[in-house]
Amino acid sequence: MTKQAKLIGIARRAKSRAPMETLEQVGCSTALGIDGDFRGKLRKRQVTILSIEDWQAACDAIGRDDLPWTTRRANLLVTGISLPREVGAKVAIGSVMVEITGETDPCRRMGNAAPGLEEALRPDWRGGVTCRVIEGGNIQCGDAVHLVAPS
């Protein structure tokens, strides 16, 4: 039996450098991305998605198992799915559809959070993906996540 891919974490921040606020559910719109997140107005980077498997691999690479996923400052945490490493790929999360616009490049803030973390997030898009919302709706932890075949 295969493990179902699902959304296991939601976080946002009201402004740059603000602490991450975790949520159980949130609305998403094509105009503003994650409700209440300051990046929503950035069309190519409305939402960032990180897989727990990639996060754990990065933490293992630096010998740390105590870093919460919100250290990465991503909006959504998923499990059981290999996120596409290509611009234009589509991912459905509950009733919401996002399109991948690029890689979430690790920044020096990751190195400040834990020595070596910035470098550990660099290989193979391990730091996650940036997306824009193409179909809005509400999402909640536990929602199914799946790749959408190109039309």
C-alpha positions in Angstrom: 0.0 0.0 0.0 1.4 3.4 -1.0 1.4 6.3 1.4 -0.9 9.1 0.4 0.7 12.4 -0.2 -0.7 15.1 2.0 -0.4 18.6 3.5 1.1 18.4 7.0 1.9 22.0 7.8 0.8 25.6 7.0 2.6 28.7 8.0 2.6 32.4 7.1 4.2 35.7 8.1 2.6 39.1 8.1 5.8 40.9 6.9 9.4 40.2 6.0 11.5 38.8 8.8 8.4 38.3 11.0 8.1 35.1 12.9 6.3 32.3 11.2 2.7 31.7 12.4 1.5 28.1 12.0 -2.1 27.3 11.1 -4.4 24.3 10.7 -6.3 25.8 7.7 -6.1 28.9 5.5 -7.6 30.4 2.4 -5.6 30.9 -0.8 -6.4 33.2 -3.7 -5.1 33.9 -7.1 -4.7 37.6 -6.1 -2.9 37.2 -2.8 -1.7 33.6 -2.4 -1.9 32.5 1.3 -4.3 34.7 3.2 -2.4 37.0 5.5 1.1 36.2 4.1 3.1 39.2 2.9 4.5 37.4 -0.2 1.1 37.0 -1.8 1.4 40.1 -3.9 4.6 38.7 -5.5 3.0 36.8 -8.4 5.8 34.4 -9.0 6.4 33.6 -5.4 2.9 33.7 -3.7 3.4 30.3 -2.0 6.4 28.2 -1.1 6.2 24.5 -0.6 8.7 22.2 1.2 8.6 18.4 1.5 9.3 16.9 4.9 11.5 14.3 3.2 13.8 17.0 1.7 13.8 19.0 4.9 14.9 15.9 6.9 17.6 15.1 4.3 19.0 18.6 4.7 18.9 18.4 8.5 20.5 14.9 8.4 23.3 16.4 6.2 24.2 18.9 9.0 23.6 16.4 11.9 20.5 18.3 13.3 17.2 16.7 14.1 15.9 19.5 16.3 15.1 22.2 13.7 11.4 22.8 13.2 10.3 22.9 9.5 9.3 26.6 9.9 13.0 27.4 10.2 12.9 27.1 6.3 10.2 29.8 6.3 8.1 28.0 3.7 4.3 28.3 3.6 3.3 24.7 3.1 4.9 21.4 4.3 4.0 18.2 2.4 4.8 14.5 2.8 4.7 11.5 0.5 5.4 13.3 -2.8 8.4 14.3 -4.8 7.9 17.9 -5.8 8.5 18.5 -9.5 11.7 20.3 -10.2 10.3 22.1 -13.2 8.7 25.5 -13.9 5.1 25.1 -15.1 4.3 21.9 -13.2 1.0 21.9 -11.4 0.3 20.6 -7.9 -3.2 20.2 -6.4 -3.5 20.7 -2.6 -7.1 20.0 -1.5 -9.2 22.3 -3.7 -6.3 24.7 -4.5 -4.1 24.4 -7.6 -0.7 26.0 -7.8 1.8 26.2 -10.6 5.5 26.0 -9.9 7.4 29.1 -10.8 10.9 28.1 -9.6 13.2 26.8 -6.9 13.1 28.3 -3.5 16.7 29.4 -3.3 18.3 29.0 0.1 19.5 32.3 1.6 22.0 33.2 4.2 19.2 33.3 6.8 19.4 29.5 6.7 23.1 29.6 7.5 22.3 31.9 10.4 19.7 29.5 11.7 22.1 26.6 11.7 25.6 26.3 10.4 25.7 24.5 7.0 21.9 24.6 6.5 22.1 26.9 3.5 24.4 24.6 1.7 22.5 21.5 2.8 19.3 22.9 1.1 21.0 23.6 -2.3 21.2 20.2 -4.0 18.3 19.1 -6.3 15.9 21.8 -5.2 15.9 20.4 -1.6 14.9 23.9 -0.3 11.5 23.6 -2.0 9.5 25.3 -4.7 8.0 28.7 -5.3 4.5 28.8 -6.8 1.6 31.0 -7.9 -2.0 30.1 -7.1 -4.0 29.4 -10.3 -7.2 28.1 -8.5 -8.0 29.4 -5.1 -9.9 27.9 -2.2 -9.4 26.7 1.3 -6.8 24.2 2.5 -6.2 22.4 5.7 -3.7 20.1 7.2 -4.5 16.5 6.1 -5.6 17.6 2.6 -4.5 15.3 -0.2 -1.6 16.5 -2.5 -1.1 15.3 -6.0 0.6 16.2 -9.2 -1.6 17.3 -12.1 -0.8 15.8 -15.5 -0.1 18.4 -18.2 -3.1 19.0 -20.4 
